[in-house]
Amino acid sequence: MVLAFFINAPIQVIITIGQWLLMARIIAPQDKTIGEAMQCLALSYVTAYFLSLIIWLVWPLDPELIMYKNRISIPAILGEVIAIPFWLKRFGYIGRKQTTT
């Protein structure tokens, strides 16, 4: 678990910064506060971290294949791919109805 933390954490911080930029610059709805955005980021990060730990523990392939080119943790990426869309939809950043004026 310590190894998973030290490998996953930097990747997840980078992805969280990317998620913030996506939320703040590209898909930012007018009705969202900074507190809601921070809550969405925090929940995404924590959920992705726990999902990546679960993926590390049940990794079905050869342990040598857990890292992509010895740089990127595949479980960390999979955790983020699952968590980010879930929380973005839950907080209304994606999937909301477009209003016309």
MMTF fields as JSON, N, C-alpha, C and O atoms, coordinates in Angstrom:
{
  "mmtfVersion": "1.0.0",
  "mmtfProducer": "UNKNOWN",
  "numBonds": 403,
  "numAtoms": 404,
  "numGroups": 101,
  "numChains": 1,
  "numModels": 1,
  "chainsPerModel": [1],
  "groupsPerChain": [101],
  "chainIdList": ["A"],
  "bondAtomList": [4, 2, 8, 6, 12, 10, 16, 14, 20, 18, 24, 22, 28, 26, 32, 30, 36, 34, 40, 38, 44, 42, 48, 46, 52, 50, 56, 54, 60, 58, 64, 62, 68, 66, 72, 70, 76, 74, 80, 78, 84, 82, 88, 86, 92, 90, 96, 94, 100, 98, 104, 102, 108, 106, 112, 110, 116, 114, 120, 118, 124, 122, 128, 126, 132, 130, 136, 134, 140, 138, 144, 142, 148, 146, 152, 150, 156, 154, 160, 158, 164, 162, 168, 166, 172, 170, 176, 174, 180, 178, 184, 182, 188, 186, 192, 190, 196, 194, 200, 198, 204, 202, 208, 206, 212, 210, 216, 214, 220, 218, 224, 222, 228, 226, 232, 230, 236, 234, 240, 238, 244, 242, 248, 246, 252, 250, 256, 254, 260, 258, 264, 262, 268, 266, 272, 270, 276, 274, 280, 278, 284, 282, 288, 286, 292, 290, 296, 294, 300, 298, 304, 302, 308, 306, 312, 310, 316, 314, 320, 318, 324, 322, 328, 326, 332, 330, 336, 334, 340, 338, 344, 342, 348, 346, 352, 350, 356, 354, 360, 358, 364, 362, 368, 366, 372, 370, 376, 374, 380, 378, 384, 382, 388, 386, 392, 390, 396, 394, 400, 398],
  "bondOrderList": [1, 1, 1, 1, 1, 1, 1, 1, 1, 1, 1, 1, 1, 1, 1, 1, 1, 1, 1, 1, 1, 1, 1, 1, 1, 1, 1, 1, 1, 1, 1, 1, 1, 1, 1, 1, 1, 1, 1, 1, 1, 1, 1, 1, 1, 1, 1, 1, 1, 1, 1, 1, 1, 1, 1, 1, 1, 1, 1, 1, 1, 1, 1, 1, 1, 1, 1, 1, 1, 1, 1, 1, 1, 1, 1, 1, 1, 1, 1, 1, 1, 1, 1, 1, 1, 1, 1, 1, 1, 1, 1, 1, 1, 1, 1, 1, 1, 1, 1, 1],
  "groupList": [{"groupName": "MET", "atomNameList": ["N", "CA", "C", "O"], "elementList": ["N", "C", "C", "O"], "formalChargeList": [0, 0, 0, 0], "bondAtomList": [1, 0, 2, 1, 3, 2], "bondOrderList": [1, 1, 2], "singleLetterCode": "M", "chemCompType": "L-PEPTIDE LINKING"}, {"groupName": "VAL", "atomNameList": ["N", "CA", "C", "O"], "elementList": ["N", "C", "C", "O"], "formalChargeList": [0, 0, 0, 0], "bondAtomList": [1, 0, 2, 1, 3, 2], "bondOrderList": [1, 1, 2], "singleLetterCode": "V", "chemCompType": "L-PEPTIDE LINKING"}, {"groupName": "LEU", "atomNameList": ["N", "CA", "C", "O"], "elementList": ["N", "C", "C", "O"], "formalChargeList": [0, 0, 0, 0], "bondAtomList": [1, 0, 2, 1, 3, 2], "bondOrderList": [1, 1, 2], "singleLetterCode": "L", "chemCompType": "L-PEPTIDE LINKING"}, {"groupName": "ALA", "atomNameList": ["N", "CA", "C", "O"], "elementList": ["N", "C", "C", "O"], "formalChargeList": [0, 0, 0, 0], "bondAtomList": [1, 0, 2, 1, 3, 2], "bondOrderList": [1, 1, 2], "singleLetterCode": "A", "chemCompType": "L-PEPTIDE LINKING"}, {"groupName": "PHE", "atomNameList": ["N", "CA", "C", "O"], "elementList": ["N", "C", "C", "O"], "formalChargeList": [0, 0, 0, 0], "bondAtomList": [1, 0, 2, 1, 3, 2], "bondOrderList": [1, 1, 2], "singleLetterCode": "F", "chemCompType": "L-PEPTIDE LINKING"}, {"groupName": "ILE", "atomNameList": ["N", "CA", "C", "O"], "elementList": ["N", "C", "C", "O"], "formalChargeList": [0, 0, 0, 0], "bondAtomList": [1, 0, 2, 1, 3, 2], "bondOrderList": [1, 1, 2], "singleLetterCode": "I", "chemCompType": "L-PEPTIDE LINKING"}, {"groupName": "ASN", "atomNameList": ["N", "CA", "C", "O"], "elementList": ["N", "C", "C", "O"], "formalChargeList": [0, 0, 0, 0], "bondAtomList": [1, 0, 2, 1, 3, 2], "bondOrderList": [1, 1, 2], "singleLetterCode": "N", "chemCompType": "L-PEPTIDE LINKING"}, {"groupName": "PRO", "atomNameList": ["N", "CA", "C", "O"], "elementList": ["N", "C", "C", "O"], "formalChargeList": [0, 0, 0, 0], "bondAtomList": [1, 0, 2, 1, 3, 2], "bondOrderList": [1, 1, 2], "singleLetterCode": "P", "chemCompType": "L-PEPTIDE LINKING"}, {"groupName": "GLN", "atomNameList": ["N", "CA", "C", "O"], "elementList": ["N", "C", "C", "O"], "formalChargeList": [0, 0, 0, 0], "bondAtomList": [1, 0, 2, 1, 3, 2], "bondOrderList": [1, 1, 2], "singleLetterCode": "Q", "chemCompType": "L-PEPTIDE LINKING"}, {"groupName": "THR", "atomNameList": ["N", "CA", "C", "O"], "elementList": ["N", "C", "C", "O"], "formalChargeList": [0, 0, 0, 0], "bondAtomList": [1, 0, 2, 1, 3, 2], "bondOrderList": [1, 1, 2], "singleLetterCode": "T", "chemCompType": "L-PEPTIDE LINKING"}, {"groupName": "GLY", "atomNameList": ["N", "CA", "C", "O"], "elementList": ["N", "C", "C", "O"], "formalChargeList": [0, 0, 0, 0], "bondAtomList": [1, 0, 2, 1, 3, 2], "bondOrderList": [1, 1, 2], "singleLetterCode": "G", "chemCompType": "PEPTIDE LINKING"}, {"groupName": "TRP", "atomNameList": ["N", "CA", "C", "O"], "elementList": ["N", "C", "C", "O"], "formalChargeList": [0, 0, 0, 0], "bondAtomList": [1, 0, 2, 1, 3, 2], "bondOrderList": [1, 1, 2], "singleLetterCode": "W", "chemCompType": "L-PEPTIDE LINKING"}, {"groupName": "ARG", "atomNameList": ["N", "CA", "C", "O"], "elementList": ["N", "C", "C", "O"], "formalChargeList": [0, 0, 0, 0], "bondAtomList": [1, 0, 2, 1, 3, 2], "bondOrderList": [1, 1, 2], "singleLetterCode": "R", "chemCompType": "L-PEPTIDE LINKING"}, {"groupName": "ASP", "atomNameList": ["N", "CA", "C", "O"], "elementList": ["N", "C", "C", "O"], "formalChargeList": [0, 0, 0, 0], "bondAtomList": [1, 0, 2, 1, 3, 2], "bondOrderList": [1, 1, 2], "singleLetterCode": "D", "chemCompType": "L-PEPTIDE LINKING"}, {"groupName": "LYS", "atomNameList": ["N", "CA", "C", "O"], "elementList": ["N", "C", "C", "O"], "formalChargeList": [0, 0, 0, 0], "bondAtomList": [1, 0, 2, 1, 3, 2], "bondOrderList": [1, 1, 2], "singleLetterCode": "K", "chemCompType": "L-PEPTIDE LINKING"}, {"groupName": "GLU", "atomNameList": ["N", "CA", "C", "O"], "elementList": ["N", "C", "C", "O"], "formalChargeList": [0, 0, 0, 0], "bondAtomList": [1, 0, 2, 1, 3, 2], "bondOrderList": [1, 1, 2], "singleLetterCode": "E", "chemCompType": "L-PEPTIDE LINKING"}, {"groupName": "CYS", "atomNameList": ["N", "CA", "C", "O"], "elementList": ["N", "C", "C", "O"], "formalChargeList": [0, 0, 0, 0], "bondAtomList": [1, 0, 2, 1, 3, 2], "bondOrderList": [1, 1, 2], "singleLetterCode": "C", "chemCompType": "L-PEPTIDE LINKING"}, {"groupName": "SER", "atomNameList": ["N", "CA", "C", "O"], "elementList": ["N", "C", "C", "O"], "formalChargeList": [0, 0, 0, 0], "bondAtomList": [1, 0, 2, 1, 3, 2], "bondOrderList": [1, 1, 2], "singleLetterCode": "S", "chemCompType": "L-PEPTIDE LINKING"}, {"groupName": "TYR", "atomNameList": ["N", "CA", "C", "O"], "elementList": ["N", "C", "C", "O"], "formalChargeList": [0, 0, 0, 0], "bondAtomList": [1, 0, 2, 1, 3, 2], "bondOrderList": [1, 1, 2], "singleLetterCode": "Y", "chemCompType": "L-PEPTIDE LINKING"}],
  "groupTypeList": [0, 1, 2, 3, 4, 4, 5, 6, 3, 7, 5, 8, 1, 5, 5, 9, 5, 10, 8, 11, 2, 2, 0, 3, 12, 5, 5, 3, 7, 8, 13, 14, 9, 5, 10, 15, 3, 0, 8, 16, 2, 3, 2, 17, 18, 1, 9, 3, 18, 4, 2, 17, 2, 5, 5, 11, 2, 1, 11, 7, 2, 13, 7, 15, 2, 5, 0, 18, 14, 6, 12, 5, 17, 5, 7, 3, 5, 2, 10, 15, 1, 5, 3, 5, 7, 4, 11, 2, 14, 12, 4, 10, 18, 5, 10, 12, 14, 8, 9, 9, 9],
  "groupIdList": [1, 2, 3, 4, 5, 6, 7, 8, 9, 10, 11, 12, 13, 14, 15, 16, 17, 18, 19, 20, 21, 22, 23, 24, 25, 26, 27, 28, 29, 30, 31, 32, 33, 34, 35, 36, 37, 38, 39, 40, 41, 42, 43, 44, 45, 46, 47, 48, 49, 50, 51, 52, 53, 54, 55, 56, 57, 58, 59, 60, 61, 62, 63, 64, 65, 66, 67, 68, 69, 70, 71, 72, 73, 74, 75, 76, 77, 78, 79, 80, 81, 82, 83, 84, 85, 86, 87, 88, 89, 90, 91, 92, 93, 94, 95, 96, 97, 98, 99, 100, 101],
  "secStructList": [7, 2, 2, 2, 2, 2, 2, 2, 2, 2, 2, 2, 2, 2, 2, 2, 2, 2, 2, 2, 2, 0, 0, 0, 0, 0, 1, 7, 7, 6, 6, 7, 7, 2, 2, 2, 2, 2, 2, 2, 2, 2, 2, 2, 2, 2, 2, 2, 2, 2, 2, 2, 2, 2, 2, 2, 2, 6, 7, 7, 1, 7, 4, 4, 4, 4, 3, 3, 6, 6, 6, 3, 3, 2, 2, 2, 2, 2, 2, 2, 2, 2, 2, 2, 2, 2, 2, 2, 2, 2, 6, 6, 1, 1, 1, 7, 7, 7, 7, 7, 7],
  "xCoordList": [0.823, 0.0, 0.865, 0.502, 1.995, 2.886, 3.45, 3.525, 3.844, 4.346, 3.266, 3.538, 2.052, 0.945, 0.723, 0.459, 0.827, 0.634, 1.691, 1.359, 2.951, 4.025, 4.051, 4.553, 3.524, 3.465, 2.203, 2.257, 1.075, -0.194, -0.334, -0.879, 0.14, -0.101, 0.377, -0.391, 1.601, 2.014, 1.163, 0.831, 0.821, -0.011, -1.384, -1.922, -1.949, -3.28, -3.277, -4.274, -2.206, -2.117, -2.101, -2.785, -1.328, -1.272, -2.645, -3.08, -3.325, -4.645, -5.657, -6.541, -5.539, -6.442, -6.268, -7.248, -5.036, -4.796, -5.44, -6.047, -5.309, -5.969, -7.478, -8.148, -8.017, -9.467, -9.907, -10.95, -9.13, -9.468, -9.503, -10.422, -8.507, -8.482, -9.681, -10.278, -10.031, -11.202, -12.467, -13.299, -12.608, -13.804, -13.872, -14.954, -12.748, -12.747, -12.752, -13.288, -12.176, -12.011, -12.917, -13.336, -13.221, -13.919, -15.394, -16.252, -15.695, -17.09, -17.672, -18.566, -17.179, -17.607, -19.022, -19.244, -19.982, -21.32, -21.329, -20.528, -22.214, -22.274, -22.794, -22.499, -23.56, -24.198, -23.359, -23.844, -22.127, -21.289, -20.369, -19.778, -20.264, -19.381, -18.016, -17.849, -17.044, -15.698, -15.695, -14.91, -16.568, -16.676, -17.165, -16.66, -18.145, -18.646, -17.574, -17.438, -16.819, -15.747, -14.667, -14.176, -14.296, -13.275, -13.772, -13.008, -15.048, -15.622, -15.599, -15.278, -15.935, -15.894, -14.477, -14.274, -13.499, -12.1, -11.654, -11.025, -11.977, -11.552, -12.18, -11.499, -13.463, -14.128, -13.582, -13.426, -13.291, -12.712, -11.354, -11.062, -10.52, -9.174, -9.22, -8.549, -10.011, -10.094, -10.672, -10.152, -11.742, -12.352, -11.382, -11.26, -10.694, -9.726, -8.598, -8.142, -8.144, -7.075, -7.518, -6.79, -8.706, -9.168, -9.449, -9.18, -9.982, -10.168, -8.83, -8.719, -7.825, -6.518, -5.912, -5.253, -6.13, -5.646, -6.328, -5.684, -7.638, -8.368, -7.844, -7.66, -7.608, -7.089, -5.698, -5.382, -4.859, -3.541, -3.677, -2.941, -4.627, -4.767, -5.316, -4.961, -6.169, -6.779, -6.222, -6.848, -5.058, -4.458, -4.312, -3.559, -5.026, -5.039, -3.827, -3.552, -3.122, -2.014, -0.701, -0.655, 0.344, 1.672, 2.017, 1.786, 2.561, 2.9, 3.846, 3.864, 4.618, 5.515, 4.718, 5.232, 3.469, 2.657, 1.825, 0.991, 2.041, 1.255, 1.699, 0.936, 2.92, 3.447, 3.607, 4.07, 3.222, 3.405, 4.763, 4.985, 5.662, 7.029, 7.738, 8.535, 7.445, 8.042, 7.844, 8.642, 6.8, 6.568, 5.157, 4.972, 4.174, 2.788, 2.087, 2.14, 1.432, 0.696, -0.651, -1.494, -0.838, -2.093, -3.272, -4.321, -3.154, -4.273, -4.649, -5.831, -3.675, -3.991, -4.795, -5.765, -4.403, -5.119, -6.53, -7.491, -6.658, -7.99, -8.893, -10.078, -8.338, -9.126, -9.63, -10.779, -8.772, -9.178, -10.213, -11.157, -10.042, -10.987, -12.381, -13.379, -12.453, -13.744, -14.305, -15.489, -13.468, -13.944, -14.298, -15.323, -13.475, -13.7, -15.044, -15.806, -15.373, -16.685, -17.854, -18.863, -17.721, -18.785, -19.058, -20.205, -18.012, -18.205, -18.55, -19.312, -18.004, -18.378, -19.86, -20.533, -20.371, -21.799, -22.626, -23.662, -22.174, -22.898, -23.013, -24.029, -21.975, -21.99, -22.548, -22.598, -22.968, -23.62, -22.701, -23.128, -21.457, -20.542, -20.725, -20.508, -21.112, -21.397, -22.79, -23.281, -23.408, -24.723, -25.862, -27.001, -25.586, -26.666, -27.321, -26.722, -28.547, -29.288, -28.839, -28.615, -28.713, -28.345, -29.591, -30.647, -29.467, -30.587, -30.305, -29.174, -31.333, -31.192, -31.866, -32.903, -31.272, -31.849, -32.285, -32.799],
  "yCoordList": [-1.196, 0.0, 1.257, 2.259, 1.211, 2.372, 2.606, 3.745, 1.535, 1.647, 2.22, 3.1, 1.719, 2.22, 3.704, 4.464, 4.127, 5.543, 6.407, 7.406, 6.031, 6.853, 6.849, 7.791, 5.818, 5.781, 6.475, 7.208, 6.257, 6.822, 8.317, 9.056, 8.764, 10.146, 11.198, 12.104, 11.119, 12.153, 12.163, 13.226, 10.999, 10.909, 11.504, 12.242, 11.188, 11.687, 13.191, 13.854, 13.739, 15.195, 15.881, 16.883, 15.344, 15.91, 15.844, 16.813, 14.719, 14.567, 15.495, 16.035, 15.684, 16.58, 18.021, 18.755, 18.427, 19.765, 19.881, 20.903, 18.84, 18.832, 18.889, 19.562, 18.184, 18.209, 19.614, 20.084, 20.289, 21.652, 22.575, 23.381, 22.46, 23.288, 22.994, 23.91, 21.729, 21.347, 21.941, 22.499, 21.821, 22.315, 23.837, 24.397, 24.513, 25.968, 26.676, 27.779, 26.077, 26.775, 26.283, 27.074, 25.004, 24.444, 24.171, 24.547, 23.531, 23.125, 23.811, 23.268, 24.984, 25.675, 26.226, 27.157, 25.67, 26.259, 27.522, 27.653, 28.416, 29.687, 29.546, 30.388, 28.499, 28.371, 27.623, 27.37, 27.264, 26.511, 27.449, 28.372, 27.19, 27.989, 27.327, 26.173, 28.064, 27.527, 26.378, 25.437, 26.459, 25.384, 24.084, 23.008, 24.185, 22.985, 22.396, 21.176, 23.254, 22.769, 22.066, 21.013, 22.636, 22.02, 20.698, 19.742, 20.652, 19.411, 18.335, 17.182, 18.699, 17.753, 17.242, 16.046, 18.138, 17.742, 16.8, 15.776, 17.144, 16.322, 14.931, 13.927, 14.879, 13.571, 12.746, 11.531, 13.392, 12.682, 12.103, 10.948, 12.911, 12.474, 11.302, 10.29, 11.444, 10.395, 9.109, 8.02, 9.238, 8.059, 7.376, 6.151, 8.154, 7.577, 6.879, 5.817, 7.458, 6.833, 5.484, 4.498, 5.434, 4.163, 3.137, 1.949, 3.589, 2.664, 2.124, 0.94, 2.975, 2.507, 1.502, 0.55, 1.707, 0.719, -0.627, -1.674, -0.593, -1.84, -2.523, -3.74, -1.733, -2.306, -2.89, -3.952, -2.21, -2.753, -4.112, -5.048, -4.212, -5.451, -6.613, -7.764, -6.337, -7.411, -7.473, -8.065, -6.871, -6.825, -8.24, -9.039, -8.571, -9.94, -10.292, -11.472, -9.313, -9.567, -9.686, -9.549, -9.939, -10.035, -8.721, -7.647, -8.783, -7.552, -6.622, -5.416, -7.171, -6.34, -5.409, -4.376, -5.764, -4.975, -3.896, -3.253, -3.695, -2.698, -1.281, -0.327, -1.153, 0.148, 0.184, -0.781, 1.295, 1.48, 2.129, 3.274, 1.401, 1.872, 2.358, 3.295, 1.713, 2.035, 3.483, 4.007, 4.14, 5.537, 5.81, 6.574, 5.214, 5.553, 4.342, 3.246, 4.547, 3.477, 3.274, 4.171, 2.119, 1.81, 1.84, 2.375, 1.29, 1.399, 2.841, 3.138, 3.738, 5.145, 5.747, 6.467, 5.46, 5.982, 5.396, 6.121, 4.099, 3.476, 4.056, 4.287, 4.293, 4.905, 6.286, 6.632, 7.072, 8.415, 8.351, 9.14, 7.421, 7.287, 6.92, 7.3, 6.199, 5.828, 6.959, 7.282, 7.561, 8.538, 9.899, 10.478, 10.414, 11.779, 11.928, 12.825, 11.094, 11.279, 11.106, 11.802, 10.18, 9.97, 11.252, 11.688, 11.859, 13.046, 14.273, 15.126, 14.381, 15.515, 15.465, 16.496, 14.28, 14.142, 14.394, 15.056, 13.874, 14.026, 15.497, 15.904, 16.287, 17.703, 18.583, 19.803, 17.991, 18.754, 19.433, 20.347, 19.008, 19.594, 19.006, 19.695, 17.766, 17.144, 16.534, 16.151, 16.453, 15.857, 16.783, 16.334, 18.056, 18.992, 19.474, 19.449, 19.906, 20.362, 21.758, 22.616, 21.965, 23.282, 24.153, 23.709, 25.379, 26.311, 27.321, 27.779, 27.657, 28.646, 29.931, 29.91, 31.041, 32.327, 33.091, 34.203],
  "zCoordList": [0.0, 0.0, 0.0, -0.617, 0.682, 0.692, -0.701, -1.161, -1.369, -2.74, -3.655, -4.472, -3.515, -4.338, -4.077, -5.009, -2.807, -2.5, -3.179, -3.817, -3.046, -3.604, -5.12, -5.732, -5.728, -7.19, -7.69, -8.677, -7.029, -7.489, -7.193, -8.013, -6.056, -5.631, -6.638, -6.961, -7.144, -8.112, -9.381, -9.907, -9.855, -11.063, -10.786, -11.612, -9.631, -9.313, -9.06, -9.348, -8.539, -8.361, -9.728, -9.932, -10.649, -12.005, -12.664, -13.287, -12.535, -13.135, -12.453, -13.119, -11.147, -10.435, -10.906, -11.031, -11.167, -11.716, -13.095, -13.416, -13.905, -15.213, -15.086, -15.87, -14.099, -13.876, -13.47, -13.923, -12.627, -12.227, -13.44, -13.585, -14.305, -15.507, -16.396, -16.961, -16.52, -17.306, -16.708, -17.423, -15.395, -14.72, -14.749, -14.923, -14.583, -14.466, -15.813, -15.921, -16.828, -18.098, -19.218, -20.063, -19.238, -20.394, -20.116, -20.915, -19.008, -18.755, -17.525, -16.876, -17.205, -15.988, -16.123, -16.896, -15.387, -15.382, -14.512, -13.587, -14.811, -14.097, -12.67, -11.821, -12.394, -11.084, -10.049, -8.946, -10.366, -9.426, -8.648, -9.208, -7.359, -6.514, -6.432, -6.827, -5.919, -5.749, -4.737, -4.863, -3.742, -2.753, -3.367, -3.045, -4.249, -4.928, -5.836, -5.931, -6.497, -7.369, -6.558, -6.963, -5.424, -4.573, -3.986, -3.857, -3.636, -3.121, -4.198, -3.913, -5.423, -6.537, -6.762, -6.97, -6.722, -6.889, -5.779, -6.044, -4.543, -3.408, -3.466, -3.26, -3.745, -3.831, -4.985, -4.861, -6.099, -7.241, -6.877, -7.187, -6.216, -5.842, -4.863, -5.065, -3.808, -2.781, -3.37, -3.126, -4.139, -4.759, -5.709, -5.698, -6.526, -7.467, -6.722, -7.147, -5.62, -4.846, -4.289, -4.4, -3.691, -3.136, -4.236, -4.06, -5.355, -6.477, -6.973, -7.291, -7.04, -7.494, -6.515, -6.934, -5.22, -4.242, -4.432, -4.366, -4.67, -4.907, -6.171, -6.197, -7.214, -8.46, -8.231, -8.767, -7.441, -7.111, -6.428, -6.74, -5.491, -4.712, -5.531, -5.276, -6.504, -7.29, -8.714, -9.593, -8.949, -10.273, -10.822, -10.264, -11.919, -12.427, -13.303, -13.521, -13.793, -14.708, -13.95, -12.728, -14.686, -14.123, -13.402, -13.958, -12.187, -11.463, -12.228, -11.984, -13.137, -13.952, -14.865, -15.294, -15.165, -16.085, -15.385, -16.022, -14.1, -13.377, -13.719, -13.563, -14.179, -14.578, -16.095, -16.703, -16.691, -18.133, -18.361, -17.965, -18.994, -19.278, -18.017, -18.068, -16.879, -15.576, -15.15, -14.372, -15.642, -15.294, -14.808, -13.86, -15.424, -15.128, -14.537, -15.096, -13.404, -12.738, -13.434, -13.448, -13.993, -14.676, -13.699, -14.059, -12.473, -11.534, -11.202, -11.023, -11.117, -10.833, -11.969, -11.734, -13.184, -14.347, -14.405, -14.662, -14.171, -14.193, -13.106, -13.342, -11.917, -10.843, -11.226, -10.951, -11.859, -12.298, -13.413, -13.431, -14.337, -15.46, -14.96, -15.572, -13.873, -13.297, -12.435, -12.533, -11.593, -10.601, -11.195, -10.835, -12.088, -12.583, -13.291, -12.932, -14.276, -14.915, -13.948, -14.061, -12.997, -12.024, -11.233, -11.143, -10.661, -9.833, -10.664, -10.209, -11.878, -12.722, -13.066, -13.066, -13.356, -13.651, -12.395, -12.452, -11.278, -10.013, -9.588, -9.023, -9.86, -9.494, -10.601, -10.448, -11.712, -12.761, -13.76, -14.465, -13.835, -14.791, -16.191, -17.188, -16.264, -17.559, -17.51, -16.448, -18.662, -18.749, -18.377, -18.253, -18.197, -17.865, -19.147, -20.223, -19.01, -20.185, -20.573, -19.72, -21.852, -22.379, -22.432, -22.882, -21.979, -22.058, -23.157, -23.324, -23.893, -24.956, -24.518, -23.855, -24.893, -24.515, -25.734, -25.614]
}
